[in-house]
Amino acid sequence: MTLAQASTLSRRQLMAAGVGVGLGVTWRPAHALSDELAGALRGFTGGAPTKEGRVLLDIAPLVENGNTVPINLTVQSPMTAADHVQAIAVFNEKNPQREVVSCKLSPASGKAVVATRIRLATTQQLIAVAKMSDGSYWTHTVDVIVTLAACIE
Amino acid sequence: MARTLIHVPTTARKGEVMEIRTLIAHPMETGYRAGSDGRTLPRDIIRRFTCRYNNEVVFSADLYPAISANPYLAFNVVANASGTLSFSWEGDNGFSQTESAALTVA
C-alpha cells in the first residue's frame, strides 16, 4: 500500500515537474541570460547593475568553423580622462571555461575598439561587458550558431 | 622565439589614433583536448598580453583557452610622443616574449 502510494506520488511529482519545465522554456524571453552567463557576469561586475547598450559585440551569427571566430568589440565612449572605458570582457555560455578575453583600456587608447579571434565549442550565447570610468557596466548579448565546433573537449 | 607579426605605423601625427594589430605564433593548447594516446594534453596558453608606450602600459589583455591558436589582438593607441612601443606576451611553461617598434611623432 505504502509502496503503491509512493509510486503514484512520485509519478505525479514527475508530471508536475515536466509541466514546470515546459512552461519555463516557453516563458524564457529571447535574451534571458543562462545561469552560467549570469554567474560569469556577476564575477566580473561584483554584483553591480548592468545595462544593455553602448557595447557592440560584432560576430557572424552563423559560424562555420568554431576554431577561429573573429570578434570585434566596440564601445561608444569619448575616451577622455573623465569618461573612458576601463575594461571590456567577453564571456561564453557553453565552452569548458566561461572566460574568453578580458582587456584593460585607458584614455591612451583613444578609441574603444578591440578585435581578436576566439574558439566556440557549440551553438551558444556570448556576452560582452564594458566597465566605464564612472563605475557603470554595459552589456551586449549575442546568439551564435556554430556548425563546426572547436576541438576543445 | 615565436614568430610575431606586428602592424604599427612608423610615423604619426600628434594626437592621431593609431590602430595596432599583433599576432604571435602559439598553439594555445586548451588543456581540455585529448592527444593521440587518449590522455588530456596539458594546458599551454598565453595568459597575458601587454602593450607599453614609452614604458607606460596603454593596453593589456588576459587571454583564456577560448582564444584561438596564434592569438591575434587589434587595439588603438593615441600617438603623443616619439619613442618605442613594446609588446610582451607571457604564458604557461615560462613563456615570455617581448618585441618593440620605434615610433616617430611629428
Interface residues (C-beta under 8 A of the other chain):
Chain A: N67 T68 V69 N92 N95 P96 Q97 E99 V100 V101 S102 C103 K104 L105 S106 P107 A108 S109 G110 K111 A112 V113 V114 A115 T116 R117 I118 R119 L120 C151 I152 E153
Chain B: V17 M18 E19 R21 T30 Y32 R33 Y53 E56 V57 V58 F59 S60 A61 D62 L63 Y64 P65 A66 I67 S68 A69 P71 Y72 L73 A74 F75 N76 V77 V78 N80
